[in-house]
Amino acid sequence: MGEKCLTAVKINQDLCSRCSVCYSICPFEAINRDGEGKVEIDIQKCQVCGICSSACPVSAIEMSYYTDDNLLEYVNSARKSNKADTLVMMCRGNSPSNCEIEDILAEQGLKVKKYIPMRLPCAGRVPTDFIFNVLNSGVKNIVSVQCEDAFCRMKEGTKINTRRFLLSQNVLEQLGYDENALKVVKFSRKAIWNNEECVGCDKCVFICPYDAIKVGPFSSPIVVEEDCVGCGACQLVCPHHAIQVKGYEFENVLNRYGEAVTKLKAQKKTPAVLVFSCQWSEYSGLDNPDSALKGKNAVVLEVPCFKGMDPVHIVNALKCGFDGVMGVVCSADDCKLQQGRDTAERNLGVLKDVLKKMNLLDRFEMVEVSPRCEGEFKPKFEAFYSKIAAMPKCAVVKTEAKAKRTK
């Protein structure tokens, strides 16, 4: 790894008190301790969850992004602009689109119309003093939309945040705050089955790497929610889109990049590039795309996992007007959903064969990126963008345009 990777998360040894709290709490065993109590981060294992940083009593663990000061600054800025007094914190693994947030909260009996949405790598990233600072800034309510305990991608993040919220709530009640000032909501994305579209082929049953889909009467699949992790592998093989992950439905994704290419083409800039990014591989490009893609005619769309990235979208994106498509994924060691990766890799092989036959292989590129390597995505994207910019317009687009003129 380059030197810049080491700056994503680091320990300031001058501030460290050798208490070893970070060592004991890291869910990935990414912090080592020597005989004298000195602790250091093993950057190869670190997943940038921020749990260690939030637990450090002397603020000795420094992160390049999602710092407490930056998060508080964001809250204050957002509160002034939209006059909202409720902060909704969402774990990266469950962070839904804005329309879904209201539905999720409504199911919990919470009616929130104006709120400040804040996305984090993990619910466990939030320290107790941040909660107090937010409430002291003028926010009246904080809602933490967490993954269900068994489905936390950072293993212990949900449990840690729940304990901190309970502790903070006890303190706040003694200080006279409303008992509903803090609220925890459990939510995890699951596969949803549509019986009207299903033909009973049972492909989803055989492909599910977590054995979360069972065969029901008349070959009707039954999604076992207690086991489903929302990886999207079932959605990928369903020939009729009868089983899909909410928020990443086939038509939903199709419409999003279809609308995006129309806007990009209207700007009359070239090339138009689409980036499909696993939500765990790249943080800055997804959370602040204006910064990562500044000056480029490109758009980033998120997928829940490499396994849920349908190869059909790559081919279709090139057909509908994009000049190049990039896939950004985690490495095998970093993958948050290890099971079933071999299926995704086979699909990638088939995709490349199809693109090669269509003379489009050089317009697609798959890269591995890790959030612990600060700034790793940008140079890889710029290199791909420059390569696509040096090519002529996509032949597929030219052919279709010619066919329309002939008619």
N, C-alpha and C positions, 0 to 999 in steps of 0.2 A: 504494500500500500504506500501511497505517496505521503509526504509529510503533512499535507493538508488534511488527510483522513484523521490524523492523530488529534486534530484540534476540535473535532465534533463533540467529544466528551473527554474531559481531562480533570485530574485532581491537582489542585493547588497545594503542593506539599508544605508551603509556608503557613497555610491556614489549617491544614489537617491536624486534628487533635489525637489521631490514632485510636479513636473510639471503636472502630470496626463495625459501626452500624451499617454502612454501605455493603461491607463484606457479607454480613449476615442476611441482608434483605434482598440482594440481587438475585432475581429468579433464573438467571442464565449462567450463574457462577462465572461471571466475567470480571470479577474483582479478586485479585490475588493479594495475599498478605504474607510478609516475610516474618522471620523469627523475632524481629524487633517491633512488629506491629505496623510497619509501613505498608500502605495499601496502594496498589496501582491497577489501572484498568487494562484488561486484555481486550484490545480493540477488535480482535478477530472474533470474539464471542459477543461483544456488546451489541445490543439491538436498539439502543437509543430510546428506551422506554421512559427514561427520566425518573424512575423510581428511586434510584440511589441519590440523585440530586435533591429530590423532594424530602428525603429522609435525613440528609446531612444536617446536623445541628449547628454547624459553623459555616455553612455555605461554601465549603471547600471544593465542591464538585461543580465545575463550570461546563455549561452546554452552549453550543453555538446558536441554537434556536430553541424556541419555546422557553425562554428564560422568564423568571417571575416578573422582572421589570417590563419586558416586552408584552407579556400577557396582560399585565395591569394597565399598561399604556393603551393597549388595544381596547380593553373594556371601557376605560374612561373616554376614549375617542368615540367609540360606538354609542355610548350612552348619551353623549352630547348631540350626536347627529340624529338618532332616532327616538330620543326621549324615553327609551325603555328602561324599566327598573327591575327586569328579571334577566339573569344570566343563565343560559342553557349550555352546559359543558357536555361535549359529546366525545366518547372514545372513538378513535379512528376506525375501529372495527365495526362500529354500528352507526356511525354518523350518517344519518339519512338526509335526503333533500329537504328543503324547507317545508314543503307541503306535508311531508311525512312526520315532521317533528310535532306539529299540532295534533295529528291523529294519535301519535304515540302518547303524548301527554294527556289527551282527552280520555284515553283508555284508563288512565290512572286517576281520572277525576280532576285533572288540572286543565283549566281553560286559560291558555296564555296566547294572546294575540300579538303583543309587541314584546320582543325579547332580543337579547344579544346572543347570537350563536357563536360558540367557540369550540374549535376542533383541536383535539390533543392526541398525541401518539398513544396515550394510555390514561385511563382514569387515575391510576396510581401516580401520575406525574404531579398532581396538585398537592402542595404542602398545606398544612393547617394555617400558617400565617398568611398565605395567599387568600384563603377564604375570609379571614378577618379583614384583610386590607380591602377586598372587594366590597364587603358590606359597609366598611367605613367610608368608602368612596361615594356611597349614595345608592348602590344597588340594594333592593329590599329582599329579593329572593334569589337563591341559587338552586338550579336543578341539575343534577348529574345523571346523564343518560349513559349508563354503564352496560357493558356486556354482561350476560349472565355468568355467574362464577365459573361454571364448567367450560365456558367458551372464550375466556379471556386469552387473547393472542399473546399477551405478555405474562401468562401463567398466574401471577398473584396480584396483578394490578387492581382488579375489581375488588377483591377482598380487602386490600390495603386501603383503598379509597373509602370503602364503606365504613371501616373502622375509624378512619379520620373524620368522616362526616358525623358519626355518632359521638365521638369525643368533642368535636367542635359544637355540636348541637347542645350538649350538656353545658358547655361553658357559656354559650350564647343565651340560653334560657336563664342562667344565673345573672346575666348582664341585662336582662329585660327584653331580649329580642323575641319576636313571635316564634312560636314552636314550629311553624311551617316555613321558617326562613331558609331551611335547608331541606332538600328533597332528593331521594335517590330513586331512580327509575331503572329497572332492569330490562334490557332489550337486546336481542340478537337476531340477525337476519337468518331466515330459514327459506328452504325451498317450498314453493306453493304449487299445488297440483290443481289443474283445471280438468275436471272429468269430461266436459263437453268437447275438448280437443283431443283427449287421449284415445289412442287406438289399441291400447293393451299390449304393446310390443314388449314391455318390461325391460327395455334397454337401460332405463334409469336404475332399475334394481341391480343389474349386473355391474354397472359402471361405478356405483357409489363406493368410494374408497373407505367410507366410515360405517358401512352397513346400516345406513339410516333410512333405507327404503325397503319395505317389505312387499311381497306379493299379496294382494287382497283378493276377494271374490271376483270372478270374471276377469282375471288379469289386471285388476285395478291396483295401482301402486298406493301404498300407504306410507306417508312421510312420518317417521318417528322423530318428533321435534326434540326430544331429549338427546338424540344422537346427531342430528343435523347441524353442521357447522357453516352452512351457506357458502360452500366453496364454488358451486356452479358446475360441477362435473356432470351432474344429471341433465342440466339445461343444455349442455354442449352436445349431448347425444340424442336428445329428443327430436324426432323428425317433424313433429307438429307443434313444437313450443308449448306443450301441455304442462310442462313442469319447469318453473323458472324461479330465480331468486329475486325477491322484491327489490325494486330500485334499479335492477340491471336486466330487466326484461329485454328480449331481442328487439322488439319494436321500439322500445324506449331508447336503447342505444342507437338503433338505426336512425331514428328521427333526430337524435342529438347531433350525430356527425353529418347527417344530411342537411340540417339547418346550418351547421357550422361551415360546411364547404360552400354553401350559397353565399354566406356573408363574406367569406374569405375571397371568393372569386369576384364579388362585387367591388372589392377594393382594387382589383386589377393589378395585383402584385403577384410575383411568382418567386418560388414555387408555393403551392399550398400543401402543407404537411400536417399529418394527423399522428398524434402520439397516444397509444394505448398504454397506460401505466398501471402496474399493480399498486394498490394503495399502500403497500408496505415497503416498496422499493425506493420511492422518491417522495419526499415531503414538500420541498420548496416548489417543485414544478406543479404540484396539485393544489397546494394551499395558497401559493402566490404565483400563478402562471404569468402574470404581467411582468414579473421580474425575471423569471427563468426564460421566457420566450420574447423578451423585449426586442422590438424591431423586426421580428420574424412573422411571416404569414403562416401561423401555425396554431393548433389548438390541442389541448391535452384532455383526454377522457380517462376516467378511472375504471378499473375492473377490480373485483374483490380478490382475485387470485389468478395466477398464470393458468390454472386449470379451467377457469371460467372465461378465458378469452377465446371467443369463437372465431376460428379461421375464416369463416364466411365473411365476417366483418372486414377483414384485411383485404380480401379480394373485392368485395363490394365497394369499399372506400376508394380503391383505385379506379373502379369503374365509374363511380359517381362524380369524380372530379379531382380527387387528391393526387398530387404528383408523387408523393412518397408516404409510407406508413412506417412508423417506428414502434416497436414493442419494448417496454421497459419492465424488467422482471427482477425478482430476487435471485440470488444464487441458491444452489441446492441446499447449502448449509443454513442459509438465512430464512428459507421458506417457512412461514408460520403454519402451513397446512401440508405437512410432509407427504401424507398418504395420497396416492394417486398421481404423483408427479410424472411417473413413467408414461401414463396415458397422455398427459399433456405434451410430453416430448415426442411421442409417436404422432400426435396430431400436427405438431410443428413440422415434422419430417414430411408428412403428406402435403401440408400447405406449401412448403418450399418446392416440392415436385410440381404442384399445380401452377405456381407462379413461374417456375422455369419454363413450363410448356407454353405459358402465355407471354413469355418474354418480359416478365415483370419482376423477376427475382431481385434484380439490382435496385428496385425501388422499395424493397422491404428490408428492414434490419432489426434484429433482436439483440438487446444489450442488457447486461446485468449491472445493477446499481444498488448501492446500499446507503441508507440515510446516515450511517456513521462516517461516511466519506463526504464531508461538506464540499459542495460544488462539483461533485463528480458528474452529475447529470448534464450540466450546461455544456462543457466541452464536447461530450459525446453527441449531444443533440446538434450543436453547431457544425460538427464535422459531417454529420449525416445531412443536415440542411444544405451545406455547401455542395455536397456531392449531388444532391437532387437538383440544386439550382443550376449546376453545370450541364444537366441533361436536357434534351428537348422535351416538349410537352408530352404527357403520357399518351402512348399510342392508342390505348383503349378509348380515351376521351375523343381523340381525333376521329377514330373509326365510327363511333356513335354519332358524332356531329355530322359527319359526311353522310351517314345513312338517313339522318333526319332531313338534310337538305335535298337528298334525292327524292324522298317522298314528297 
